Amino acid sequence: MYLVTVLGNLLMLLAVSSDPHLHTPMYFFLSHLSLADIGFTSTTIPTMIVDIHTHSRVISYVGCLTQMSIFIFFGNLDNLLLTAMAYDRFVAICYPLQYPVIMNPQLCGLMTLVLFFISILDSQLHSLMVSQLTFFMDVKIPHFFCDPSQLLNIACFKIPANNILIYFIVAIFGGVPISGILFSYCKIISSILRVPSSGGKYKAFSTCGSHLSVVCLFYGTGIGVYLSSAVSHSPRKGAVASVMYTVVSPMLNPFIYSLRNRDIKRALQRLFGKKA
């Protein structure tokens, strides 16, 4: 599954970079999403595979904090890129004539830099909060990676202010992007409903169908993990649920975009030397 995830997202990157027809804002953000998915999966799965083969499941305190920080960085980058892609679809459908002017290369590049900066800020804030906690010398994490929620649970004693601050950070960095996506799609649906012909409605909605599928998969699996951990206190079930959004979601993203997108199909055919 890990190899499929990496290869699928690498093919998506190659297809977008090699085809001049795909040098548009939507595919610009899509290529960065593929890069973020590779990093998101590579933060946890290779370490898990090595641990299984070597029968060693030990990680240092510094290594744990580093893994958590990188995991949050790529996870939040995924989250923010999906929001940027929702904004791109909002402008394309609601303001089609102004789209080339609004979504110019300079704005797309600036948006990407801001998203990277916000992701780094979020990961560092989480690392700072967790570093304030105290742990026993030899402690067992009931997970296959250093999940922040698990680290909070195994701390020697809880610092209420730290916990409140961490949940506040999660609410800000998670809630604002979700609100942005919901707002964009409310406007998109409202605009599509005003289209008189059914063919026009289908064409308009088909331009954001792949993105909507990826959004539902990403947030659906993420919310499912935290709901399952809240309902069930079994560490094994929580670890299995985490696989869904750390491996399955990044693995399926390239397939969703390639199967539902003719431009990507043509780019992949050209990439492999075939005629479209």
C-alpha positions in Angstrom: 0.0 0.0 0.0 2.8 2.4 0.8 4.5 1.7 -2.6 1.2 2.3 -4.4 0.7 5.6 -2.5 4.2 6.9 -3.4 4.2 5.7 -7.0 0.6 7.0 -7.6 1.4 10.4 -6.3 4.8 10.5 -8.1 3.0 9.8 -11.4 0.6 12.6 -10.6 3.5 15.0 -10.1 5.2 13.8 -13.3 2.0 14.1 -15.3 1.3 17.7 -14.1 4.9 18.9 -14.5 5.4 17.3 -18.0 2.1 18.5 -19.6 1.9 22.3 -20.4 -1.9 22.0 -20.6 -1.9 21.2 -16.9 0.0 24.3 -15.8 -3.1 25.8 -14.3 -3.9 26.8 -10.7 -6.0 23.7 -10.0 -3.3 21.3 -11.1 -0.6 23.5 -9.4 -2.3 22.9 -6.1 -3.0 19.2 -7.0 0.8 18.6 -7.6 1.5 20.1 -4.1 -1.2 17.9 -2.6 0.5 14.8 -4.1 3.8 16.0 -2.6 2.2 16.5 0.8 0.5 13.0 0.6 3.9 11.4 -0.1 5.4 13.2 3.0 2.3 12.5 5.1 2.6 8.7 4.5 6.4 8.6 4.5 6.5 10.1 8.0 5.0 7.0 9.7 4.8 3.9 7.4 8.5 3.3 6.6 9.3 3.4 10.3 6.5 1.0 11.0 7.8 -1.4 8.3 11.3 -1.3 9.7 10.0 -1.9 13.2 8.1 -5.0 12.0 11.1 -6.5 10.2 13.6 -5.7 13.0 11.2 -6.6 15.8 12.3 -3.3 17.5 9.6 -0.9 18.4 11.7 1.6 20.3 11.8 5.4 19.5 13.7 8.1 21.3 12.0 11.1 22.9 13.6 13.4 20.3 12.6 11.0 17.5 9.1 10.9 18.7 8.8 14.7 18.8 10.4 15.0 15.4 8.0 12.4 13.9 5.0 14.1 15.4 6.1 17.5 14.2 6.6 16.3 10.6 3.3 14.4 10.7 1.4 17.4 11.8 3.1 19.6 9.2 2.2 17.4 6.2 -1.3 16.7 7.7 -2.1 20.3 8.1 -0.6 21.1 4.6 -3.0 18.5 3.2 -5.8 20.2 5.0 -4.9 23.7 3.8 -4.2 22.7 0.2 -7.7 21.2 0.0 -9.0 24.6 1.2 -7.0 26.4 -1.5 -8.4 24.0 -4.1 -11.9 24.7 -2.9 -11.3 28.4 -3.3 -9.9 27.8 -6.8 -13.1 25.9 -7.7 -15.2 28.7 -6.2 -13.6 31.3 -8.3 -13.7 29.2 -11.4 -17.4 28.5 -11.1 -18.7 31.7 -9.6 -16.4 34.1 -11.4 -15.4 32.4 -14.6 -14.5 35.5 -16.6 -12.3 36.9 -13.8 -10.7 33.5 -13.0 -7.5 34.0 -15.0 -7.0 37.5 -13.4 -7.8 36.4 -9.8 -6.0 33.1 -9.8 -2.8 34.4 -11.4 0.6 32.6 -10.9 1.8 35.1 -8.4 -1.2 34.6 -6.1 -1.0 30.8 -6.4 2.7 30.9 -5.4 2.0 33.3 -2.5 -0.8 31.2 -1.3 1.4 28.1 -1.3 4.1 29.9 0.6 1.6 31.0 3.2 0.2 27.5 3.5 3.7 26.1 4.1 4.4 28.8 6.8 1.0 28.1 8.6 1.8 24.3 8.5 5.2 24.9 10.0 3.7 27.2 12.7 1.1 24.6 13.6 3.6 21.7 13.9 6.0 23.8 16.0 3.2 24.9 18.4 2.2 21.3 18.9 5.8 20.3 19.5 6.3 23.1 22.0 3.1 22.1 23.9 4.0 18.4 24.0 7.6 19.2 25.1 6.2 20.8 28.2 4.7 17.5 29.3 6.6 15.0 31.6 6.9 11.3 30.7 8.2 8.2 32.4 11.6 6.8 31.2 10.2 3.7 29.5 6.7 4.4 28.3 4.6 2.4 25.8 2.7 4.3 23.1 -0.4 2.2 22.1 0.0 3.3 18.5 2.2 2.7 15.4 3.4 6.4 15.4 3.7 9.3 17.8 0.1 10.6 17.7 -0.3 13.8 19.7 -3.5 12.6 21.3 -1.7 9.4 22.5 1.2 11.5 23.9 -1.3 13.6 25.9 -2.9 10.4 27.3 0.4 8.8 28.5 1.9 12.0 30.2 2.8 11.6 33.9 0.4 14.4 34.8 -1.9 16.7 32.8 -1.4 20.4 32.5 -4.9 21.8 31.9 -3.7 25.0 30.3 -1.6 23.0 27.8 -4.4 20.7 27.0 -6.8 23.6 26.4 -4.2 25.4 24.3 -3.6 22.3 22.1 -7.4 21.8 21.5 -7.7 25.5 20.8 -4.9 25.2 18.2 -6.6 22.2 16.6 -9.9 24.1 16.5 -8.3 27.1 14.8 -6.0 25.2 12.3 -8.7 22.6 11.6 -11.9 24.5 11.9 -11.0 27.5 9.8 -10.1 25.4 6.7 -13.2 23.3 7.0 -15.3 26.5 7.3 -13.6 27.8 4.2 -14.4 24.6 2.2 -18.0 24.6 3.4 -18.4 28.3 2.5 -16.9 27.7 -1.0 -19.2 24.8 -1.7 -22.2 26.6 -0.5 -21.5 29.4 -3.0 -20.6 26.8 -5.7 -23.9 24.9 -5.2 -25.8 28.2 -5.2 -24.2 29.2 -8.5 -24.7 25.8 -10.1 -28.5 25.9 -9.2 -28.8 29.1 -11.1 -27.6 27.5 -14.3 -30.7 27.0 -16.5 -29.7 23.8 -18.4 -29.1 20.4 -16.8 -26.1 19.9 -19.1 -24.6 23.1 -17.8 -25.2 22.1 -14.2 -23.5 18.7 -14.8 -20.5 20.3 -16.5 -20.1 22.9 -13.8 -20.4 20.3 -11.0 -18.1 17.8 -12.7 -15.2 20.3 -12.5 -15.2 20.0 -8.7 -16.4 16.4 -8.3 -12.9 14.9 -7.8 -12.0 17.6 -5.2 -15.2 17.0 -3.4 -14.6 13.2 -3.3 -11.0 13.8 -1.9 -12.4 16.2 0.7 -15.0 13.7 1.9 -12.4 11.0 2.0 -9.8 13.0 3.9 -12.2 14.5 6.5 -14.4 11.5 6.7 -11.5 9.2 7.6 -10.0 11.8 10.0 -13.3 12.4 11.8 -13.9 8.6 11.9 -10.6 8.0 13.7 -11.4 10.5 16.5 -14.9 9.3 16.8 -13.8 5.7 17.0 -11.2 6.5 19.6 -13.8 8.4 21.7 -16.3 5.6 21.6 -13.9 2.7 21.8 -11.0 2.7 24.2 -9.3 -0.2 22.4 -5.8 1.0 21.2 -5.8 -1.7 18.5 -9.0 -0.3 17.0 -7.7 3.2 17.2 -4.5 2.2 15.3 -6.5 0.4 12.6 -8.7 3.4 12.2 -5.6 5.7 11.9 -4.4 3.6 8.9 -7.4 4.8 7.0 -6.3 8.5 6.9 -2.6 8.0 7.0 -2.4 5.4 4.2 -5.7 4.8 2.5 -6.7 8.4 1.9 -3.3 9.5 0.3 -3.3 6.2 -1.7 -6.7 6.8 -3.2 -6.3 10.5 -4.1 -4.3 9.9 -7.4 -6.9 7.3 -8.5 -9.8 9.6 -7.8 -8.2 12.4 -9.8 -7.0 10.2 -12.7 -10.2 8.2 -13.1 -12.5 11.2 -13.1 -10.3 13.6 -15.1 -9.7 13.4 -18.8 -6.8 15.9 -18.7 -4.9 13.7 -16.2 -5.6 10.6 -18.3 -4.2 12.3 -21.4 -1.2 13.5 -19.6 -0.5 10.0 -18.2 -0.9 8.5 -21.7 1.6 11.1 -23.1 3.9 10.4 -20.2 4.0 6.7 -21.2 4.4 7.5 -24.9 0.9 6.6 -26.0 -1.5 8.6 -28.1 -4.4 10.2 -26.3 
